[in-house]
Structure formats: structure tokens, C-alpha cells
Amino acid sequence: MSATKLGAICATVSVLFFSINDVAIKFLSVGYALHQVVLIRSVIALLIIVAVIAPFTSGWAIARTKRLKMHVLRGLCVVFANMTFFLGLAAMPLADAVAIFFVSPLVITLFSVFFLGEVVGPRRWAAIVVGLIGVLVMMRPGTSAFQMASFLPLGAAVCYAGLHILTRRIGGTESAATMAFYIQIVFIFVGISFGLIVGDGRFADQSDLSLAFLLRAWSWPSVSDYPIFVLIGVGTACAGYLISQAYRVAEASYVAPFEYLALPMAVIWGMVVFDEFPDVWDYAGMALILGAGLFMVWREARVKPVALQRPLRR
């Protein structure tokens, strides 16, 4: 199998796992605390990485690194990107949250200018403006359709952009398995910390859906929910590894568009599972964000033909 075909398969399967993960966490958001869900998910994911992925890669060498601080910083970016995105899912339609999150390639370009000193031409600046207009169309500030929760996936996109910049600094020396391993370690640490601070539910009396998801007391999972927790744990481990592998074996400009399959998947899941039907303004905003993001991917491939590894999404 060619590297491009392998990259396409890895990216597509990873996006499917990520999409299912989003649906499952939105489903769990009505009965469990976010930090509890994240902790259980990450423990299962870490077990999969150690027991399944590590033996077929570098074994226990996946834990060896000379850049521990960078791994911790990357892990914190992933944690905050995940948690803000999932908090948005609790209060927003699935497709809206995913669409707003996909402004991240535009934020990555902005960050590359300010933190890496890269030069961006007028066409990419225009794409950034178009994408941001798409976000405003979806958020609709000043109207009855506006939700404060829509800032949460936007914050997730900013955190994801920071993750991308850090990955570009260490991706040449650290393996996909090592980066996935340390991200789950940071998730577990943050989940336990949140649990110790607010897991007793002392701040759980919240009318806002996102805050209720964040501050709800821990509870023992229902037996009927066990398969869902296992699914998101296994899916997270597999998706994180597969998307990293996709960018390692194939060019970034070829792999990146496959990540945008998450948007039509989110629309379908929202309709089928949660009875959420986007309106014409939602579709218009999605089109602007999707078009701007794909143009940015294409333009960056023209300007920088050398592939750069990208990080796992969630």
C-alpha cells in the first residue's frame, strides 16, 4: 500500500473515531462530570497505548524523552482544547461546535506569524477574514440565537493552534506514540486534580449546561454506560495514534482535508442522535469556515511544500 493511501485511511478512520467520541461525550454530559468522563477515558486510552500500541512500536521506550516540559505544555494545550470543546458540546448543537472549532487552521496561521515569524500573503489573510466572518455568522452576536457557549469551541480552536505550534517544535524528534502517551498522562493528572477540588459537587447547582457539566459531582457510572466509556477510551487512543501516523507517512497537504470530514459527520450525527437540524445561517457559516480552512490548507501546501507533522485533534 502506498504512503498516500495509508495516510488517507488512517486520517479517515481517526476522524470517524473522533466524531463518535464527540457524540458519546455529548450524550454523557447530562449525567456525569466532565473531569470524571475525561479521567475514565484517559485511563482506558493509556492502557490501550501501553498494552496494544507500545508493543508494536518502541515498547517502553515511548516513555523516554528529553523534552518532558514540552510534552507537559502540549498536554495542557490538548486538555484545555478538549475541555472547552466538550463544555461547548453540552450546551450547543454538535455541528455548530465542530464547525466553529474548525477555525483552528486560521488561528494556526495567525500564530505562525506572531510566534514563528512566518510570512503570510494577502490571499491567506483574506481566507482568515472569510473564516472569521463564518464564525460570526454561526455565533450571530446581538441576536436571540447567540449563545455564550459558542465561545467555548472558539477557545478550543485557540488552544489547538498552540498545540500545533508546539508540535512543530518537537515533532521531528518525538514519535507519535510518545506524544500520545504523555498527553494521556496530563489528562489523567488534570482529571484527578479537578475531581479532588470540585468532584464532591459543592458547586454543582448550576443552571448553565456547560457549568453543570464542569462542576457536577462524581457518581459511579451506570452499568449500561460502561460500553460508552470503553468506546471513548479505545477510540481516543486509536484516533490520536492514527491521525499522528497519517501525518507522518503522507504529506500534510494531502491528509489535512480528510479532517474536515468531521463536519458532515457532525451534521449527520446531530440530526440522527440529537434531533438537531442546522438552519440556513448555520450552513452559510459552515460553508465559509470550511472553504477558508481548505483554501488555507491548499495555499500552505503551495507556499511550503515540505510536510510538517500536525497534532492529534482531540
VENPE-V567712 format. One record per helix or strand. SS is the DSSP state (a for helix, b for strand). FROM is the first residue (numbers start at 1). TO is the last residue. If there is no record, write none. Layout:
ss->SS from->FROM to->TO
ss->SS from->FROM to->TO
This chain:
ss->a from->3 to->28
ss->a from->34 to->56
ss->a from->59 to->63
ss->a from->68 to->91
ss->a from->94 to->101
ss->a from->104 to->116
ss->a from->122 to->139
ss->a from->150 to->170
ss->a from->176 to->198
ss->a from->209 to->215
ss->a from->223 to->249
ss->a from->252 to->259
ss->a from->261 to->274
ss->a from->280 to->303
